[in-house]
Amino acid sequence: RTATDLVPVGMISIRAHIDLETIGEIPAAGCAVNDIAVGRITLGRSIAIDRYADHMATGCFILVDPISGATIAAGAVTNVVPAA
């Protein structure tokens, strides 16, 4: 879910966790409760979204469980790759 849209997720891949002591990345393939991770999310369709650094209000998102509607995670967009 973005500020104005609800979009199906195609794929999520986790690249690393953030070490809060060093602010460095530690390679990882998954994450658990309260982890801060760096990953890539592929969407089921194209959307309008901004990088968080460019526009905070439209550069963030939450992941929502499709069955319960509960929030699973929240994030900030650091890079956008246009659909081919």
C-alpha positions in Angstrom: 0.0 0.0 0.0 1.3 3.4 -0.9 -0.2 6.8 0.0 -2.9 6.4 -2.7 -2.8 2.8 -4.0 -3.1 -0.9 -3.1 -0.9 -3.0 -5.3 -0.2 -6.7 -5.4 3.5 -7.7 -4.8 5.1 -9.9 -7.4 8.3 -10.8 -5.5 10.3 -9.6 -2.5 14.0 -10.3 -2.1 16.1 -9.3 0.9 19.8 -8.4 0.2 21.0 -7.3 3.6 20.2 -6.3 7.2 21.3 -2.9 8.6 23.7 -3.1 11.6 22.6 -0.3 13.8 26.0 0.1 15.5 27.9 0.6 12.3 25.0 1.5 9.9 26.6 -1.0 7.6 25.0 -3.8 5.6 25.2 -7.5 6.6 24.3 -9.9 3.8 21.0 -11.7 4.5 18.4 -13.6 2.6 15.4 -13.0 4.9 14.3 -11.0 7.9 12.4 -11.3 11.1 10.4 -9.1 13.4 12.0 -5.7 14.0 14.8 -6.2 11.5 15.8 -3.3 9.3 16.5 -4.7 5.8 17.6 -3.7 2.3 15.6 -5.4 -0.4 13.9 -5.3 -3.7 10.2 -5.5 -4.2 8.7 -6.3 -7.7 5.1 -5.2 -8.1 2.3 -6.9 -9.9 1.6 -3.8 -12.0 3.1 -0.3 -12.6 2.4 2.5 -10.1 3.3 6.1 -9.5 5.8 6.3 -6.6 8.7 8.6 -5.7 12.0 8.1 -4.0 11.7 8.9 -0.3 14.6 11.5 -0.6 12.7 13.3 -3.3 9.2 13.3 -1.7 8.6 11.8 1.7 4.8 11.6 1.4 4.8 9.5 -1.8 8.1 7.7 -1.2 7.1 5.3 1.5 4.9 2.2 1.7 3.6 -0.5 4.0 3.2 -4.2 3.2 -0.2 -5.5 4.2 -1.3 -9.1 4.7 -3.9 -9.7 2.0 -6.0 -12.0 4.2 -6.1 -10.2 7.6 -5.3 -6.6 6.4 -2.6 -6.4 9.1 0.5 -4.3 8.5 3.5 -6.6 8.0 6.3 -4.1 7.3 6.9 -0.5 6.3 9.6 1.0 4.1 11.1 3.9 2.2 11.8 3.8 -1.5 15.4 4.4 -2.3 15.4 3.6 -6.0 12.7 3.2 -8.7 13.2 1.0 -11.8 10.7 1.9 -14.5 8.7 -1.0 -16.0 9.9 -2.3 -19.3 
